[in-house]
Each structure stands twice: as structure tokens, then as C-alpha cells.
Amino acid sequence: MNTAEVIALVAGGLMTLVTGTLLFILKGYITDMKKYREKRENEEKAKDDLLLGLARCSLLENYYKCEREGVYSLKDREVYGMLFKAYKTCGGDGVIDQLAPKLQALPTSMPQK
């Protein structure tokens, strides 16, 4: 075996070693990035669920207050409208959808005696 063949053999072995090492490092990096992305997605989902729950709670609280008082004031209508729109945009549905018609049926102010 001459010098050129030895150099070619060593160079081929080094290239294989470097390529394998780079692939190993890259695989670890990709795995770490995937775990990080999944963690961030889970955190974002939890935040979305939390906000949706808070909006739902506020909408229900507003509804029960208005029902108890027998009045659906302009201010309450404005607040409920903004929250309801955001709630629906975030994917909320169910019981809250059934409350809107009931609120709309309430008077805007107390009847004068």
C-alpha cells in the first residue's frame, strides 16, 4: 500500500467519523427542539384554556348579576359583548350561547314607577 492509498483510506475514515458525529449532534439538537416546541405548545394551550375559563366565569357572573337585578344595563351590554366576542373567537361555546337571548330579553333600565 502506497502513501496515497493510506491517505485516501484515512481521509475516508475521518469523513465517515465526522459525518457520523455531525449526524449524532444534529439528531440530538432536533430532538431537543421538538421537546421544546411541544412544551411551548402545551404552555400556550394551558394559557388559552385559562383565558377561556376566566372569560366564561366572567360572562356567567355578569349574567347572574343582571338576572338577579332584573336589568341589563348599557355598561353590562358593552362588557358582555366584548367578552362574548373574545370568548367565541377563542373557541368557547355551550351554555354561554344560551345566555345571550336571555340577557337580551331583560330591560336596559328599571321601569319608572
N, CA, C and O atoms as a GROMACS GRO file, in nm:
protein
  452
    1MET      N    1   0.084  -0.115   0.000
    1MET     CA    2   0.000   0.000   0.000
    1MET      C    3   0.090   0.123   0.000
    1MET      O    4   0.181   0.137   0.082
    2ASN      N    5   0.062   0.212  -0.094
    2ASN     CA    6   0.148   0.331  -0.103
    2ASN      C    7   0.088   0.444  -0.019
    2ASN      O    8  -0.019   0.429   0.040
    3THR      N    9   0.158   0.553  -0.014
    3THR     CA   10   0.120   0.667   0.070
    3THR      C   11  -0.014   0.726   0.028
    3THR      O   12  -0.094   0.763   0.114
    4ALA      N   13  -0.040   0.736  -0.100
    4ALA     CA   14  -0.165   0.794  -0.149
    4ALA      C   15  -0.283   0.708  -0.107
    4ALA      O   16  -0.388   0.761  -0.070
    5GLU      N   17  -0.265   0.576  -0.111
    5GLU     CA   18  -0.375   0.488  -0.070
    5GLU      C   19  -0.403   0.499   0.079
    5GLU      O   20  -0.519   0.497   0.122
    6VAL      N   21  -0.297   0.512   0.159
    6VAL     CA   22  -0.312   0.527   0.304
    6VAL      C   23  -0.384   0.658   0.336
    6VAL      O   24  -0.474   0.663   0.420
    7ILE      N   25  -0.342   0.762   0.269
    7ILE     CA   26  -0.404   0.894   0.291
    7ILE      C   27  -0.552   0.888   0.252
    7ILE      O   28  -0.637   0.942   0.324
    8ALA      N   29  -0.585   0.825   0.141
    8ALA     CA   30  -0.723   0.813   0.095
    8ALA      C   31  -0.804   0.732   0.196
    8ALA      O   32  -0.919   0.766   0.225
    9LEU      N   33  -0.746   0.625   0.249
    9LEU     CA   34  -0.814   0.541   0.347
    9LEU      C   35  -0.840   0.618   0.476
    9LEU      O   36  -0.950   0.613   0.531
   10VAL      N   37  -0.739   0.689   0.525
   10VAL     CA   38  -0.753   0.768   0.648
   10VAL      C   39  -0.855   0.880   0.627
   10VAL      O   40  -0.938   0.906   0.713
   11ALA      N   41  -0.847   0.947   0.512
   11ALA     CA   42  -0.940   1.056   0.483
   11ALA      C   43  -1.083   1.004   0.477
   11ALA      O   44  -1.175   1.068   0.527
   12GLY      N   45  -1.102   0.890   0.415
   12GLY     CA   46  -1.236   0.829   0.409
   12GLY      C   47  -1.288   0.795   0.548
   12GLY      O   48  -1.404   0.819   0.578
   13GLY      N   49  -1.201   0.740   0.631
   13GLY     CA   50  -1.240   0.707   0.768
   13GLY      C   51  -1.274   0.832   0.849
   13GLY      O   52  -1.370   0.833   0.926
   14LEU      N   53  -1.194   0.936   0.831
   14LEU     CA   54  -1.220   1.062   0.902
   14LEU      C   55  -1.352   1.124   0.857
   14LEU      O   56  -1.429   1.175   0.938
   15MET      N   57  -1.378   1.119   0.727
   15MET     CA   58  -1.503   1.174   0.675
   15MET      C   59  -1.623   1.098   0.733
   15MET      O   60  -1.724   1.158   0.768
   16THR      N   61  -1.611   0.968   0.742
   16THR     CA   62  -1.718   0.887   0.799
   16THR      C   63  -1.738   0.922   0.946
   16THR      O   64  -1.851   0.935   0.992
   17LEU      N   65  -1.629   0.937   1.019
   17LEU     CA   66  -1.634   0.973   1.160
   17LEU      C   67  -1.695   1.111   1.180
   17LEU      O   68  -1.781   1.130   1.266
   18VAL      N   69  -1.651   1.208   1.101
   18VAL     CA   70  -1.704   1.345   1.112
   18VAL      C   71  -1.852   1.347   1.075
   18VAL      O   72  -1.932   1.411   1.144
   19THR      N   73  -1.888   1.279   0.968
   19THR     CA   74  -2.027   1.275   0.926
   19THR      C   75  -2.114   1.210   1.033
   19THR      O   76  -2.221   1.262   1.065
   20GLY      N   77  -2.071   1.100   1.088
   20GLY     CA   78  -2.146   1.032   1.194
   20GLY      C   79  -2.161   1.120   1.317
   20GLY      O   80  -2.268   1.125   1.377
   21THR      N   81  -2.054   1.188   1.354
   21THR     CA   82  -2.058   1.277   1.471
   21THR      C   83  -2.156   1.391   1.447
   21THR      O   84  -2.237   1.424   1.535
   22LEU      N   85  -2.149   1.453   1.330
   22LEU     CA   86  -2.240   1.562   1.298
   22LEU      C   87  -2.385   1.516   1.297
   22LEU      O   88  -2.473   1.587   1.346
   23LEU      N   89  -2.410   1.399   1.242
   23LEU     CA   90  -2.546   1.346   1.241
   23LEU      C   91  -2.597   1.319   1.383
   23LEU      O   92  -2.713   1.344   1.414
   24PHE      N   93  -2.508   1.267   1.468
   24PHE     CA   94  -2.544   1.241   1.607
   24PHE      C   95  -2.579   1.372   1.678
   24PHE      O   96  -2.680   1.379   1.750
   25ILE      N   97  -2.498   1.473   1.659
   25ILE     CA   98  -2.522   1.605   1.721
   25ILE      C   99  -2.651   1.665   1.668
   25ILE      O  100  -2.733   1.717   1.744
   26LEU      N  101  -2.670   1.658   1.537
   26LEU     CA  102  -2.790   1.712   1.474
   26LEU      C  103  -2.916   1.642   1.522
   26LEU      O  104  -3.018   1.706   1.547
   27LYS      N  105  -2.909   1.511   1.537
   27LYS     CA  106  -3.024   1.436   1.586
   27LYS      C  107  -3.060   1.481   1.728
   27LYS      O  108  -3.177   1.499   1.760
   28GLY      N  109  -2.959   1.499   1.812
   28GLY     CA  110  -2.983   1.546   1.949
   28GLY      C  111  -3.044   1.685   1.950
   28GLY      O  112  -3.135   1.714   2.029
   29TYR      N  113  -2.996   1.771   1.862
   29TYR     CA  114  -3.048   1.908   1.853
   29TYR      C  115  -3.194   1.906   1.808
   29TYR      O  116  -3.278   1.975   1.865
   30ILE      N  117  -3.224   1.827   1.707
   30ILE     CA  118  -3.361   1.818   1.657
   30ILE      C  119  -3.454   1.762   1.764
   30ILE      O  120  -3.566   1.810   1.780
   31THR      N  121  -3.409   1.661   1.837
   31THR     CA  122  -3.489   1.603   1.944
   31THR      C  123  -3.516   1.707   2.053
   31THR      O  124  -3.628   1.718   2.102
   32ASP      N  125  -3.413   1.783   2.091
   32ASP     CA  126  -3.429   1.886   2.192
   32ASP      C  127  -3.526   1.995   2.145
   32ASP      O  128  -3.610   2.042   2.221
   33MET      N  129  -3.514   2.035   2.020
   33MET     CA  130  -3.603   2.138   1.965
   33MET      C  131  -3.747   2.088   1.961
   33MET      O  132  -3.840   2.165   1.988
   34LYS      N  133  -3.766   1.962   1.929
   34LYS     CA  134  -3.902   1.905   1.925
   34LYS      C  135  -3.962   1.906   2.066
   34LYS      O  136  -4.079   1.943   2.083
   35LYS      N  137  -3.884   1.866   2.166
   35LYS     CA  138  -3.932   1.867   2.305
   35LYS      C  139  -3.965   2.010   2.348
   35LYS      O  140  -4.067   2.032   2.414
   36TYR      N  141  -3.880   2.105   2.313
   36TYR     CA  142  -3.902   2.245   2.349
   36TYR      C  143  -4.030   2.296   2.284
   36TYR      O  144  -4.111   2.363   2.349
   37ARG      N  145  -4.050   2.265   2.155
   37ARG     CA  146  -4.169   2.310   2.083
   37ARG      C  147  -4.295   2.250   2.146
   37ARG      O  148  -4.395   2.320   2.164
   38GLU      N  149  -4.291   2.122   2.179
   38GLU     CA  150  -4.406   2.057   2.242
   38GLU      C  151  -4.437   2.121   2.378
   38GLU      O  152  -4.553   2.140   2.413
   39LYS      N  153  -4.333   2.153   2.454
   39LYS     CA  154  -4.351   2.217   2.584
   39LYS      C  155  -4.417   2.354   2.565
   39LYS      O  156  -4.512   2.388   2.636
   40ARG      N  157  -4.367   2.432   2.470
   40ARG     CA  158  -4.424   2.565   2.442
   40ARG      C  159  -4.570   2.553   2.396
   40ARG      O  160  -4.655   2.632   2.438
   41GLU      N  161  -4.600   2.455   2.311
   41GLU     CA  162  -4.737   2.436   2.265
   41GLU      C  163  -4.829   2.400   2.381
   41GLU      O  164  -4.942   2.448   2.388
   42ASN      N  165  -4.781   2.315   2.472
   42ASN     CA  166  -4.860   2.278   2.590
   42ASN      C  167  -4.884   2.399   2.680
   42ASN      O  168  -4.993   2.416   2.733
   43GLU      N  169  -4.781   2.483   2.696
   43GLU     CA  170  -4.796   2.603   2.777
   43GLU      C  171  -4.896   2.699   2.713
   43GLU      O  172  -4.980   2.757   2.782
   44GLU      N  173  -4.887   2.716   2.582
   44GLU     CA  174  -4.980   2.805   2.512
   44GLU      C  175  -5.123   2.753   2.522
   44GLU      O  176  -5.216   2.831   2.541
   45LYS      N  177  -5.140   2.623   2.510
   45LYS     CA  178  -5.274   2.562   2.522
   45LYS      C  179  -5.330   2.586   2.662
   45LYS      O  180  -5.447   2.618   2.677
   46ALA      N  181  -5.245   2.570   2.763
   46ALA     CA  182  -5.288   2.592   2.901
   46ALA      C  183  -5.329   2.737   2.922
   46ALA      O  184  -5.429   2.765   2.989
   47LYS      N  185  -5.253   2.831   2.865
   47LYS     CA  186  -5.288   2.973   2.877
   47LYS      C  187  -5.420   3.002   2.807
   47LYS      O  188  -5.504   3.074   2.860
   48ASP      N  189  -5.439   2.946   2.689
   48ASP     CA  190  -5.564   2.964   2.616
   48ASP      C  191  -5.682   2.909   2.696
   48ASP      O  192  -5.786   2.973   2.705
   49ASP      N  193  -5.665   2.791   2.753
   49ASP     CA  194  -5.771   2.731   2.834
   49ASP      C  195  -5.801   2.816   2.957
   49ASP      O  196  -5.917   2.833   2.995
   50LEU      N  197  -5.696   2.869   3.018
   50LEU     CA  198  -5.714   2.953   3.135
   50LEU      C  199  -5.792   3.080   3.099
   50LEU      O  200  -5.887   3.116   3.169
   51LEU      N  201  -5.752   3.147   2.992
   51LEU     CA  202  -5.823   3.267   2.950
   51LEU      C  203  -5.968   3.238   2.912
   51LEU      O  204  -6.058   3.315   2.944
   52LEU      N  205  -5.988   3.128   2.844
   52LEU     CA  206  -6.124   3.089   2.807
   52LEU      C  207  -6.209   3.064   2.932
   52LEU      O  208  -6.325   3.104   2.938
   53GLY      N  209  -6.151   2.997   3.029
   53GLY     CA  210  -6.222   2.971   3.155
   53GLY      C  211  -6.253   3.100   3.231
   53GLY      O  212  -6.362   3.114   3.286
   54LEU      N  213  -6.158   3.193   3.233
   54LEU     CA  214  -6.181   3.321   3.301
   54LEU      C  215  -6.291   3.401   3.231
   54LEU      O  216  -6.376   3.461   3.296
   55ALA      N  217  -6.289   3.401   3.098
   55ALA     CA  218  -6.393   3.472   3.023
   55ALA      C  219  -6.529   3.408   3.050
   55ALA      O  220  -6.628   3.478   3.071
   56ARG      N  221  -6.533   3.277   3.050
   56ARG     CA  222  -6.660   3.205   3.077
   56ARG      C  223  -6.712   3.239   3.216
   56ARG      O  224  -6.832   3.264   3.234
   57CYS      N  225  -6.622   3.239   3.313
   57CYS     CA  226  -6.661   3.271   3.451
   57CYS      C  227  -6.715   3.414   3.459
   57CYS      O  228  -6.816   3.438   3.524
   58SER      N  229  -6.649   3.507   3.394
   58SER     CA  230  -6.692   3.646   3.395
   58SER      C  231  -6.827   3.662   3.326
   58SER      O  232  -6.913   3.737   3.374
   59LEU      N  233  -6.846   3.594   3.214
   59LEU     CA  234  -6.974   3.600   3.143
   59LEU      C  235  -7.088   3.545   3.229
   59LEU      O  236  -7.196   3.603   3.235
   60LEU      N  237  -7.063   3.435   3.296
   60LEU     CA  238  -7.165   3.377   3.384
   60LEU      C  239  -7.195   3.469   3.502
   60LEU      O  240  -7.311   3.489   3.539
   61GLU      N  241  -7.090   3.526   3.559
   61GLU     CA  242  -7.108   3.618   3.671
   61GLU      C  243  -7.191   3.739   3.627
   61GLU      O  244  -7.281   3.782   3.699
   62ASN      N  245  -7.160   3.793   3.511
   62ASN     CA  246  -7.234   3.906   3.456
   62ASN      C  247  -7.381   3.868   3.434
   62ASN      O  248  -7.471   3.945   3.466
   63TYR      N  249  -7.403   3.752   3.379
   63TYR     CA  250  -7.539   3.705   3.352
   63TYR      C  251  -7.619   3.694   3.482
   63TYR      O  252  -7.731   3.745   3.492
   64TYR      N  253  -7.562   3.627   3.583
   64TYR     CA  254  -7.634   3.608   3.708
   64TYR      C  255  -7.661   3.741   3.779
   64TYR      O  256  -7.765   3.758   3.842
   65LYS      N  257  -7.568   3.835   3.769
   65LYS     CA  258  -7.588   3.967   3.828
   65LYS      C  259  -7.705   4.038   3.761
   65LYS      O  260  -7.794   4.091   3.828
   66CYS      N  261  -7.706   4.037   3.630
   66CYS     CA  262  -7.814   4.103   3.556
   66CYS      C  263  -7.948   4.034   3.581
   66CYS      O  264  -8.050   4.101   3.597
   67GLU      N  265  -7.946   3.904   3.585
   67GLU     CA  266  -8.070   3.829   3.611
   67GLU      C  267  -8.124   3.861   3.750
   67GLU      O  268  -8.244   3.881   3.769
   68ARG      N  269  -8.035   3.867   3.848
   68ARG     CA  270  -8.073   3.895   3.986
   68ARG      C  271  -8.131   4.037   3.997
   68ARG      O  272  -8.230   4.060   4.067
   69GLU      N  273  -8.067   4.133   3.928
   69GLU     CA  274  -8.113   4.272   3.934
   69GLU      C  275  -8.230   4.298   3.841
   69GLU      O  276  -8.300   4.398   3.856
   70GLY      N  277  -8.252   4.210   3.746
   70GLY     CA  278  -8.360   4.227   3.650
   70GLY      C  279  -8.334   4.335   3.547
   70GLY      O  280  -8.427   4.380   3.479
   71VAL      N  281  -8.210   4.376   3.534
   71VAL     CA  282  -8.172   4.483   3.441
   71VAL      C  283  -8.044   4.443   3.367
   71VAL      O  284  -7.952   4.385   3.425
   72TYR      N  285  -8.039   4.475   3.240
   72TYR     CA  286  -7.920   4.452   3.158
   72TYR      C  287  -7.874   4.588   3.107
   72TYR      O  288  -7.909   4.630   2.997
   73SER      N  289  -7.796   4.657   3.190
   73SER     CA  290  -7.757   4.796   3.162
   73SER      C  291  -7.672   4.807   3.036
   73SER      O  292  -7.619   4.708   2.986
   74LEU      N  293  -7.660   4.929   2.988
   74LEU     CA  294  -7.576   4.953   2.869
   74LEU      C  295  -7.431   4.915   2.895
   74LEU      O  296  -7.364   4.858   2.809
   75LYS      N  297  -7.384   4.947   3.015
   75LYS     CA  298  -7.246   4.910   3.050
   75LYS      C  299  -7.229   4.758   3.050
   75LYS      O  300  -7.131   4.706   2.998
   76ASP      N  301  -7.326   4.688   3.110
   76ASP     CA  302  -7.321   4.541   3.112
   76ASP      C  303  -7.326   4.485   2.970
   76ASP      O  304  -7.257   4.388   2.938
   77ARG      N  305  -7.409   4.545   2.886
   77ARG     CA  306  -7.418   4.501   2.747
   77ARG      C  307  -7.284   4.517   2.676
   77ARG      O  308  -7.242   4.429   2.600
   78GLU      N  309  -7.218   4.630   2.700
   78GLU     CA  310  -7.089   4.655   2.636
   78GLU      C  311  -6.984   4.553   2.682
   78GLU      O  312  -6.913   4.494   2.601
   79VAL      N  313  -6.975   4.535   2.814
   79VAL     CA  314  -6.877   4.439   2.869
   79VAL      C  315  -6.907   4.297   2.822
   79VAL      O  316  -6.818   4.224   2.779
   80TYR      N  317  -7.035   4.259   2.830
   80TYR     CA  318  -7.074   4.125   2.789
   80TYR      C  319  -7.044   4.104   2.641
   80TYR      O  320  -6.994   3.999   2.601
   81GLY      N  321  -7.074   4.205   2.559
   81GLY     CA  322  -7.050   4.195   2.415
   81GLY      C  323  -6.902   4.173   2.382
   81GLY      O  324  -6.868   4.089   2.300
   82MET      N  325  -6.816   4.252   2.448
   82MET     CA  326  -6.671   4.237   2.423
   82MET      C  327  -6.621   4.100   2.467
   82MET      O  328  -6.548   4.033   2.394
   83LEU      N  329  -6.661   4.059   2.587
   83LEU     CA  330  -6.617   3.929   2.638
   83LEU      C  331  -6.673   3.814   2.555
   83LEU      O  332  -6.603   3.717   2.527
   84PHE      N  333  -6.800   3.827   2.517
   84PHE     CA  334  -6.864   3.721   2.440
   84PHE      C  335  -6.793   3.703   2.305
   84PHE      O  336  -6.768   3.591   2.262
   85LYS      N  337  -6.762   3.814   2.239
   85LYS     CA  338  -6.692   3.808   2.110
   85LYS      C  339  -6.556   3.740   2.125
   85LYS      O  340  -6.520   3.653   2.046
   86ALA      N  341  -6.479   3.780   2.227
   86ALA     CA  342  -6.348   3.718   2.251
   86ALA      C  343  -6.363   3.571   2.287
   86ALA      O  344  -6.285   3.487   2.241
   87TYR      N  345  -6.462   3.541   2.368
   87TYR     CA  346  -6.489   3.403   2.410
   87TYR      C  347  -6.517   3.314   2.289
   87TYR      O  348  -6.462   3.205   2.277
   88LYS      N  349  -6.602   3.362   2.200
   88LYS     CA  350  -6.636   3.285   2.080
   88LYS      C  351  -6.515   3.272   1.987
   88LYS      O  352  -6.493   3.165   1.928
   89THR      N  353  -6.437   3.377   1.974
   89THR     CA  354  -6.318   3.374   1.888
   89THR      C  355  -6.218   3.271   1.938
   89THR      O  356  -6.149   3.206   1.859
   90CYS      N  357  -6.210   3.256   2.070
   90CYS     CA  358  -6.116   3.159   2.129
   90CYS      C  359  -6.171   3.017   2.130
   90CYS      O  360  -6.104   2.925   2.177
   91GLY      N  361  -6.293   2.999   2.080
   91GLY     CA  362  -6.347   2.863   2.071
   91GLY      C  363  -6.451   2.829   2.175
   91GLY      O  364  -6.494   2.714   2.183
   92GLY      N  365  -6.493   2.926   2.255
   92GLY     CA  366  -6.594   2.898   2.357
   92GLY      C  367  -6.731   2.875   2.296
   92GLY      O  368  -6.766   2.933   2.193
   93ASP      N  369  -6.807   2.791   2.362
   93ASP     CA  370  -6.943   2.763   2.317
   93ASP      C  371  -7.021   2.702   2.433
   93ASP      O  372  -6.976   2.705   2.547
   94GLY      N  373  -7.136   2.647   2.404
   94GLY     CA  374  -7.213   2.576   2.507
   94GLY      C  375  -7.310   2.665   2.579
   94GLY      O  376  -7.389   2.736   2.516
   95VAL      N  377  -7.306   2.662   2.712
   95VAL     CA  378  -7.401   2.731   2.797
   95VAL      C  379  -7.403   2.881   2.767
   95VAL      O  380  -7.509   2.943   2.768
   96ILE      N  381  -7.288   2.938   2.742
   96ILE     CA  382  -7.279   3.083   2.719
   96ILE      C  383  -7.365   3.124   2.600
   96ILE      O  384  -7.425   3.232   2.601
   97ASP      N  385  -7.372   3.040   2.497
   97ASP     CA  386  -7.456   3.071   2.381
   97ASP      C  387  -7.603   3.083   2.419
   97ASP      O  388  -7.678   3.160   2.358
   98GLN      N  389  -7.644   3.009   2.518
   98GLN     CA  390  -7.785   3.010   2.560
   98GLN      C  391  -7.819   3.131   2.648
   98GLN      O  392  -7.936   3.163   2.666
   99LEU      N  393  -7.717   3.199   2.701
   99LEU     CA  394  -7.742   3.311   2.791
   99LEU      C  395  -7.773   3.440   2.716
   99LEU      O  396  -7.850   3.522   2.765
  100ALA      N  397  -7.715   3.459   2.599
  100ALA     CA  398  -7.731   3.584   2.525
  100ALA      C  399  -7.878   3.619   2.501
  100ALA      O  400  -7.917   3.732   2.530
  101PRO      N  401  -7.960   3.528   2.451
  101PRO     CA  402  -8.101   3.564   2.430
  101PRO      C  403  -8.173   3.598   2.561
  101PRO      O  404  -8.260   3.685   2.563
  102LYS      N  405  -8.137   3.532   2.669
  102LYS     CA  406  -8.200   3.560   2.797
  102LYS      C  407  -8.163   3.700   2.846
  102LYS      O  408  -8.246   3.771   2.902
  103LEU      N  409  -8.037   3.738   2.825
  103LEU     CA  410  -7.994   3.872   2.864
  103LEU      C  411  -8.062   3.978   2.778
  103LEU      O  412  -8.106   4.081   2.828
  104GLN      N  413  -8.070   3.952   2.649
  104GLN     CA  414  -8.132   4.049   2.558
  104GLN      C  415  -8.278   4.074   2.595
  104GLN      O  416  -8.331   4.182   2.567
  105ALA      N  417  -8.342   3.977   2.656
  105ALA     CA  418  -8.482   3.992   2.694
  105ALA      C  419  -8.500   4.083   2.817
  105ALA      O  420  -8.609   4.134   2.841
  106LEU      N  421  -8.393   4.104   2.893
  106LEU     CA  422  -8.402   4.190   3.012
  106LEU      C  423  -8.408   4.337   2.969
  106LEU      O  424  -8.352   4.374   2.866
  107PRO      N  425  -8.476   4.420   3.047
  107PRO     CA  426  -8.481   4.563   3.015
  107PRO      C  427  -8.344   4.629   3.036
  107PRO      O  428  -8.262   4.583   3.115
  108THR      N  429  -8.323   4.739   2.961
  108THR     CA  430  -8.197   4.812   2.973
  108THR      C  431  -8.190   4.889   3.104
  108THR      O  432  -8.082   4.904   3.161
  109SER      N  433  -8.302   4.936   3.152
  109SER     CA  434  -8.306   5.004   3.280
  109SER      C  435  -8.433   4.965   3.353
  109SER      O  436  -8.526   4.910   3.294
  110MET      N  437  -8.436   4.994   3.481
  110MET     CA  438  -8.554   4.961   3.561
  110MET      C  439  -8.672   5.048   3.517
  110MET      O  440  -8.656   5.167   3.492
  111PRO      N  441  -8.789   4.988   3.507
  111PRO     CA  442  -8.907   5.068   3.472
  111PRO      C  443  -8.935   5.175   3.579
  111PRO      O  444  -8.924   5.148   3.699
  112GLN      N  445  -8.970   5.294   3.535
  112GLN     CA  446  -9.001   5.403   3.628
  112GLN      C  447  -9.140   5.381   3.687
  112GLN      O  448  -9.233   5.342   3.617
  113LYS      N  449  -9.153   5.407   3.816
  113LYS     CA  450  -9.284   5.390   3.884
  113LYS      C  451  -9.349   5.523   3.906
  113LYS      O  452  -9.459   5.529   3.962
   0.00000   0.00000   0.00000
